[in-house]
């Protein structure tokens, strides 16, 4: 019978950044919510509730979101950027990037913390409005905003629309005239700065779908000046996601401020203009990650903008930022149940495969761009030595990997609960029904209490969308084979 290789034997299969842990039950600081700990029985506890209790109430998979962690990180982001701007006599706004994960409850938490909301679709706008977010505190992104979406945004009084193309500007010209409503816009600019991240996450290089080149943005600004009901409130630049450090933001701000200065001189920008530098601030998914603390990021970015403004003799614009992942990412932990385990021989050693009852349908990031995650036993502590493991899902894809590389106790067994941290961002929004697997619920936890904030799906919910099934649950399609219709076939016409 095959057995998993000992830690030293399996090092050849492990990436350089993954060290054999002294304790395969530990919870790496910064990767887990601050409230995460183990109880006297060794079970993982989040916000005062043990994970076995959560699973008993809500099943698996389940995305658990530490509400207090989300709220705290939102307040910290606003304070960090506000304080950094105030040191230079300026102001800062913080928009929560709804694409990271949006629900009406999260939108309310953000507004309570003093943040605005950034949306990028009709659906996200509808969620924000359903949460009673004041429309003036909403920013609207997107490279292909359709006419009905722009009409809705103008009708409800969205604070700023971030324009992304010449066609969109012309659509807004027609809509604002037809509705007789003024609309403030920012121009999304590609600064040409390449973020040090996965190429799918780098969004300021020239050959991609978002925004205008620096030259194109200047032409767009000149066109907006001609429109009676469209006001150019400023510029926007987002260089990417999961970024550590401030060097990219500094260089991007320098280039965009050159354009900002020219537009000011030409009298095109509105009074008190805004410079929105986006978000993309990274978090720790594994103990090898060292994200820059939010206060340090804020100080570094705002200092850089202030320096560039001083060189050009410019007043500091109103600064805006759009954190998302850095607010909700670390607050989320996904719980799974282990179904099977097996060891696979690889190049003279072995890797343990641990299969769980979810996968790429609830976390597409590893399959999309090789995102790395961590994992720990949640229902108890392991007692045997750690072995190199790969946590995989139940989907019919060899790329259905949840955690590519992790050392887990070798006594992980069917029925155990497994926890994957840092799943609060871009997991629920990217979830799918691949293989007709229902999407899991999202449960908020705080001070020993838990409540569902996004309902999970059942197979019945998926069947309800199938137009080939009538209201009774039976197939609505005539059967050519009487046996398939539940008939005997004797004497039937």
SULSUL-V252203 format. One record per residue. N is the residue number from 0. RES is the residue in one letter. OMEGA is omega in degrees with one decimal (999 if undefined). NEAR is the number of other C-alpha atoms within 10 Angstrom. Layout:
BEGIN
n->{N/N}
res->{RES/RES}
omega->{OMEGA/OMEGA}
near->{NEAR/NEAR}
END
This chain:
BEGIN
n->{0/1/2/3/4/5/6/7/8/9/10/11/12/13/14/15/16/17/18/19/20/21/22/23/24/25/26/27/28/29/30/31/32/33/34/35/36/37/38/39/40/41/42/43/44/45/46/47/48/49/50/51/52/53/54/55/56/57/58/59/60/61/62/63/64/65/66/67/68/69/70/71/72/73/74/75/76/77/78/79/80/81/82/83/84/85/86/87/88/89/90/91/92/93/94/95/96/97/98/99/100/101/102/103/104/105/106/107/108/109/110/111/112/113/114/115/116/117/118/119/120/121/122/123/124/125/126/127/128/129/130/131/132/133/134/135/136/137/138/139/140/141/142/143/144/145/146/147/148/149/150/151/152/153/154/155/156/157/158/159/160/161/162/163/164/165/166/167/168/169/170/171/172/173/174/175/176/177/178/179/180/181/182/183/184/185/186/187/188/189/190/191/192/193/194/195/196/197/198/199/200/201/202/203/204/205/206/207/208/209/210/211/212/213/214/215/216/217/218/219/220/221/222/223/224/225/226/227/228/229/230/231/232/233/234/235/236/237/238/239/240/241/242/243/244/245/246/247/248/249/250/251/252/253/254/255/256/257/258/259/260/261/262/263/264/265/266/267/268/269/270/271/272/273/274/275/276/277/278/279/280/281/282/283/284/285/286/287/288/289/290/291/292/293/294/295/296/297/298/299/300/301/302/303/304/305/306/307/308/309/310/311/312/313/314/315/316/317/318/319/320/321/322/323/324/325/326/327/328/329/330/331/332/333/334/335/336/337/338/339/340/341/342/343/344/345/346/347/348/349/350/351/352/353/354/355/356/357/358/359/360/361/362/363/364/365/366/367/368/369/370/371/372/373/374/375/376/377/378/379/380/381/382/383/384/385/386/387/388/389/390/391/392/393/394/395/396/397/398/399/400/401/402/403/404/405/406/407/408/409/410/411/412/413/414/415/416/417/418/419/420/421/422/423/424/425/426/427/428/429/430/431/432/433/434/435/436/437/438/439/440/441/442/443/444/445/446/447/448/449/450/451/452/453/454/455/456/457/458/459/460/461/462/463/464/465/466/467/468/469/470/471/472/473/474/475/476/477/478/479/480/481/482/483/484/485/486/487/488/489/490/491/492}
res->{X/X/X/X/X/X/X/X/X/X/X/X/X/X/X/X/X/X/X/X/X/X/X/X/X/X/X/X/X/X/X/X/X/X/X/X/X/X/X/X/X/X/X/X/X/X/X/X/X/X/X/X/X/X/X/X/X/X/X/X/X/X/X/X/X/X/X/X/X/X/X/X/X/X/X/X/X/X/X/X/X/X/X/X/X/X/X/X/X/X/X/X/X/X/X/X/X/X/X/X/X/X/X/X/X/X/X/X/X/X/X/X/X/X/X/X/X/X/X/X/X/X/X/X/X/X/X/X/X/X/X/X/X/X/X/X/X/X/X/X/X/X/X/X/X/X/X/X/X/X/X/X/X/X/X/X/X/X/X/X/X/X/X/X/X/X/X/X/X/X/X/X/X/X/X/X/X/X/X/X/X/X/X/X/X/X/X/X/X/X/X/X/X/X/X/X/X/X/X/X/X/X/X/X/X/X/X/X/X/X/X/X/X/X/X/X/X/X/X/X/X/X/X/X/X/X/X/X/X/X/X/X/X/X/X/X/X/X/X/X/X/X/X/X/X/X/X/X/X/X/X/X/X/X/X/X/X/X/X/X/X/X/X/X/X/X/X/X/X/X/X/X/X/X/X/X/X/X/X/X/X/X/X/X/X/X/X/X/X/X/X/X/X/X/X/X/X/X/X/X/X/X/X/X/X/X/X/X/X/X/X/X/X/X/X/X/X/X/X/X/X/X/X/X/X/X/X/X/X/X/X/X/X/X/X/X/X/X/X/X/X/X/X/X/X/X/X/X/X/X/X/X/X/X/X/X/X/X/X/X/X/X/X/X/X/X/X/X/X/X/X/X/X/X/X/X/X/X/X/X/X/X/X/X/X/X/X/X/X/X/X/X/X/X/X/X/X/X/X/X/X/X/X/X/X/X/X/X/X/X/X/X/X/X/X/X/X/X/X/X/X/X/X/X/X/X/X/X/X/X/X/X/X/X/X/X/X/X/X/X/X/X/X/X/X/X/X/X/X/X/X/X/X/X/X/X/X/X/X/X/X/X/X/X/X/X/X/X/X/X/X/X/X/X/X/X/X/X/X/X/X/X/X/X/X/X/X/X/X/X/X/X/X}
omega->{-177.7/175.7/-177.2/180.0/175.2/-175.8/-177.6/-178.3/-173.3/-176.6/-178.6/-180.0/-175.4/174.7/-176.8/-175.3/-175.6/178.7/173.9/-175.9/172.2/179.8/-178.2/175.9/-175.3/179.9/-174.4/177.6/178.7/178.2/-177.3/172.5/-178.2/-178.1/-175.4/177.6/175.9/179.0/-176.0/178.9/179.7/-179.4/176.2/178.8/177.1/179.5/175.1/-179.8/179.7/-179.5/173.7/176.3/-179.7/-179.0/177.3/-178.3/-169.2/179.1/176.0/-9.6/175.0/175.4/-178.8/-176.0/178.8/-174.7/-178.0/176.8/179.1/-178.5/-179.1/-179.9/177.1/179.2/-179.1/178.8/179.8/179.7/-177.0/-177.7/177.7/179.8/-179.2/178.9/-177.8/178.8/178.9/179.4/-176.7/-179.7/178.2/171.8/176.6/175.2/172.8/-179.0/-174.2/-178.7/179.3/173.5/-176.7/168.1/-179.1/179.4/179.9/178.2/179.1/177.2/-178.2/179.2/177.3/-178.5/178.2/-179.0/168.2/-177.8/174.9/178.7/179.7/175.4/176.5/179.6/178.5/176.3/179.7/177.9/-179.8/179.6/177.4/177.3/-179.4/171.7/177.6/-176.4/180.0/-180.0/-179.5/169.4/-172.8/178.6/171.6/-178.5/-178.5/177.9/-178.5/-173.7/-177.5/177.5/178.3/177.8/-180.0/-179.4/179.8/-179.1/-175.0/177.4/175.7/-174.2/178.6/170.9/-180.0/-173.4/-167.8/-178.2/177.2/179.1/-179.6/177.9/179.5/175.9/179.0/177.4/-178.9/-176.7/-178.8/177.5/-178.1/-179.0/-176.5/180.0/175.2/178.8/175.1/-179.9/165.2/174.7/176.4/-173.4/170.1/-175.2/-176.2/177.1/-177.2/178.8/177.9/-176.6/176.5/-173.4/174.9/-175.9/179.0/-169.1/-179.8/175.7/-167.5/-172.3/177.7/-164.3/-172.0/163.0/-177.5/166.2/178.9/179.4/179.4/179.1/178.7/176.5/178.4/179.2/178.6/177.7/-179.8/178.7/-178.7/-173.4/-173.3/-172.6/177.1/-176.8/177.5/-176.1/179.6/-175.1/-179.3/174.2/178.7/-171.6/178.3/-176.0/179.5/-177.3/173.6/177.0/-173.6/-173.4/-179.2/178.9/179.7/-177.9/179.6/179.4/179.8/-177.8/-177.6/178.8/173.6/177.2/177.8/-178.8/-179.8/-179.7/175.2/-178.9/179.9/179.2/-176.6/-177.7/175.9/174.7/178.4/-172.8/-178.9/168.3/-178.9/-177.4/173.3/-177.7/178.8/-176.7/-171.4/174.6/177.6/173.0/176.2/180.0/178.6/-178.7/178.7/-179.7/177.7/178.4/-174.2/-179.7/178.2/175.5/-177.3/-179.9/-177.6/-178.0/-177.7/176.4/-179.4/179.2/179.7/178.2/-178.5/177.5/-179.3/178.7/-176.1/-179.3/-177.5/167.8/177.5/177.9/169.5/-176.4/178.2/-177.9/-173.5/176.3/175.8/179.2/-175.6/177.5/-175.2/-171.1/-175.3/-178.9/-174.5/174.5/177.8/179.5/178.2/169.0/177.7/179.6/178.7/171.6/173.6/177.8/-176.4/178.7/-179.4/173.2/177.2/174.8/-175.8/172.9/176.4/173.9/179.5/-177.3/-179.0/-172.2/173.2/177.5/-172.9/176.2/176.9/174.3/-177.1/-171.0/177.1/179.4/-177.4/-176.2/171.5/-179.6/-179.5/177.6/174.8/176.4/175.2/168.6/-176.9/-174.6/-178.4/170.8/173.5/-177.9/-179.1/-174.1/180.0/176.2/178.4/-173.3/171.9/179.4/-175.5/-178.0/-175.5/-173.7/-176.6/180.0/176.1/177.6/-179.4/-177.1/176.5/176.7/-171.9/-175.8/176.5/171.7/177.9/176.9/-175.7/178.5/171.8/-172.1/176.8/-178.0/175.2/171.4/178.6/-179.9/175.7/-177.3/175.5/-179.4/-178.2/-177.9/171.4/172.7/176.5/-179.8/-178.8/-175.9/-178.1/175.3/180.0/-174.6/-178.2/175.0/179.7/177.0/-175.4/175.6/170.4/-175.1/176.5/178.8/179.8/173.6/175.5/179.3/-178.4/175.5/178.4/174.3/169.7/-177.0/172.8/178.6/171.2/176.0/178.2/178.3/179.1/179.1/-179.0/178.7/-175.7/-175.7/177.0/179.8/-179.5/-172.7/-179.4/-178.2/178.6/177.9/179.4/-178.8/177.5/-179.9/174.3/179.1/-177.1/-178.2/-179.9/178.3/179.7/-179.3/178.7/-178.5/-177.8/175.1/-179.7/174.2/999}
near->{3/9/13/21/22/16/17/10/15/22/17/14/15/18/11/9/10/15/14/18/15/9/15/22/23/13/19/16/12/17/26/25/25/15/17/22/17/20/13/7/9/16/21/26/20/26/23/17/20/20/22/19/13/21/17/9/11/20/16/21/25/23/28/29/30/26/22/19/22/24/19/13/19/27/19/16/26/24/19/21/25/21/19/23/25/13/13/15/11/17/18/22/21/27/27/32/26/27/17/20/22/24/18/19/16/22/25/18/20/23/20/13/19/17/22/25/28/28/23/20/20/17/11/20/24/14/20/26/16/14/17/13/19/16/20/13/19/24/24/24/20/18/16/16/21/13/14/11/17/20/19/15/21/23/17/12/18/21/18/24/27/25/30/23/22/17/12/18/20/14/16/25/19/16/23/21/14/10/11/13/13/18/23/19/24/26/27/28/31/29/25/19/23/18/24/17/17/14/13/11/16/20/25/25/20/17/10/12/15/22/26/24/18/19/11/16/23/19/13/19/20/17/15/23/16/12/17/13/19/21/20/28/22/28/25/25/28/26/26/25/23/19/23/21/18/18/16/18/25/20/18/23/26/18/17/21/19/14/18/24/17/13/18/15/10/10/12/21/24/15/12/12/19/23/25/26/24/22/25/25/23/23/23/25/24/21/17/13/14/15/18/17/15/20/17/14/21/23/18/18/24/27/17/19/25/22/17/20/20/12/9/12/10/15/15/22/22/16/23/21/26/25/25/28/27/29/26/29/28/26/30/28/25/24/29/26/24/23/16/15/20/15/19/15/13/11/9/9/16/23/23/24/18/23/24/26/17/27/26/25/24/27/25/22/20/18/16/11/12/15/16/16/22/24/28/24/26/24/24/21/20/20/13/12/16/24/27/28/28/22/25/25/26/18/20/9/12/10/16/21/26/29/21/22/20/26/25/28/21/21/15/24/18/14/13/18/25/26/24/23/28/29/26/27/23/22/22/22/17/16/18/17/14/14/11/13/19/21/22/23/20/24/21/22/22/17/13/11/11/20/16/15/17/17/12/18/14/14/12/10/11/14/14/14/9/11/11/13/14/13/10/7/12/10/14/12/11/9/11/8/10/14/10/11/14/9/10/10/12/7/5/7/5}
END
